[in-house]
Amino acid sequence: MAGLRAVSRIHDFLKARGAAGKCNPTVARYWHLLTGGFVWFAVGNALILVACSWLSETQWPLNLFLALGSMGIGFVIHFYLVSRIALRNILRIQTLPEVTCLFAFQAPRSYFLVIFMMLLGFILRHLPIPKYITAPIYIMMGSALAFSSSLYFQAFRND
């Protein structure tokens, strides 16, 4: 809670100086859909690429089995979990005013989830366990994000 109070004090300070509005890049609502899709797609593919580089160090049939199996599980995660989060974000974006802050493509609460997931990824990367065990987790999460980015692009096309 102390961190939230500090952020609130900084915002109040900037607002009192008239700088809060100057630091707020605003865009039309439909750009939020495109931004969300690109961010989810880029992060998902980055996770997959890192995991594939780890799997390249393993034996031939094992790395293929781990990659394809993880992508399959990632599709299931997309279908039952991550797509619901994406659809919730899309509905929230569609109810925003016509011009809002660029960073509103994610709900403020979701930024805490992003920080938690980054911290979890950092911890997984630095644990003393073999990379062929961590790589499938990265592929599962990365493919779920990449698959769910298509929902943002579809909503952008329809908007």
N, C-alpha and C positions, 0 to 999 in steps of 0.2 A: 504494500500500500504506500510505502514511502516513495517508491519510484513513480507511482501515479501522481502523488502530490507534487513531486518535483517537476514532472512534465506539465502539470496544470499551472504551476507557478511560472514556468518558462513561457507557456502560451499566454498567460495574463500579462507578463512583462512585454512580450512582443506586440500584443494587442494594444496595450497602453501606449506604445511607441509608434503604432500605426504600421508595424512591420509584418503583422500576421497575414494581412491580405496580400502583401507583396511576395511572400514566400509560398504562396498557394497556387500552383499551376492548375488552371481550370481548363476543362475540355468538355466537348459535347458528350452526352450520355452514351451514344453508340460506340465511342472510342473506348469506353470502359470494357465493353464486351470483347473488342479486339485485343486490348491490352491484357485482359485476363487470359484469353486464349493463348496469346503468345508467351506469356509468363509461364503458364502451366505446361505448355508444349516444350519450351526451352528447358525448364527445370527437369521435367520428366526425361527428356532425351539426354541431358547432361548426366543424370543419375545412371541411365542405361549405359552410356559410353564409359563412365568410370567403372561400372561393374563388368563390362565386357573386357576392359583392359586387365582387370584382375583375373577374369576367367581365362584369358589368353595364356596364362601361365600354367593352366591345368592340362591334363591329358585330353586328347581330341574327343572321344565320345562323351566323356563326363561333362565337358564345358558346354557342348551342344544340348545335352539333356537338361543341365541346370538352367541354361538360358531359356530354352523353349518351355520348360515346366514353370519357370518363374513368370514368364510372360502370360502363360495361361492362367496362373493364379492371380496375376496382376489384372487380367481382364475381369475375373470374378470380383476382385476388390473394387474395380471401377464400377461394375454393374450394381453391386449391392451397397457400396459405401461412398466412394468418391464422387460418383455421378450425382448423388443426392446433395452433396455439399455444393457441387458446381451449379446444380439447378436452383438451389436456395440462393446462391450468389447472383445468378442470372435474374431471378425474380426480384431480388433486392435492387439490382442495378436498374431494372426496368421501372421501378417505382421512384427512382431518384429524380430530382429536378433536371431540367434539360441541360444545364451547365453546372458541373460540380468539380471538385478536386480530382486530379488525375489518379491519386492513390485510393480513391473510393471504389476501385474495382474489386477490392477485398473489404469485407466488413472489418471494423476495428478489432473485434474479438478474434478474427481469423489471423491477424498478425501475430498474436500470442501463440497460436497453433503453429505458425510458420517458424517462429523462434524455437519452439519446443522441438519441432521436427529437425531443424538444423542442429540443435544441440544433441539430439539423439543420433543423428548421422555422424557427427563429430566423435561421439563416444564410441559408436560401432566401429568407426574407421581406426580408432586408436586402441581398441582392445587387443590383447595378445591372442587372437584367434585367427585361424587361416582365412585368407581373403575369399576362398571359394565357398565359405560359409556365409560371409557377409554379402557377397555379390548377389545372391538370389533375393535378398531383402531389398537391395537397391533396385534391382530389375523389377521386382513386384511393385514397389512404390512408383518408380519412374514410368512404367508402362501404364499404371492406373492413372497417373496424372496426364500422360500423353493422350490416352484414350478419352479422358474426360475433357480435354481441351477442345475436342471436336464439338462439344455442346455449346461452348462459347462462340465458336466460329459459325455454327448453325444459327444461333440466336442473332449474331451480327448480320448474317446474310438476310435473315427474316425481318430485321428491324428497319 
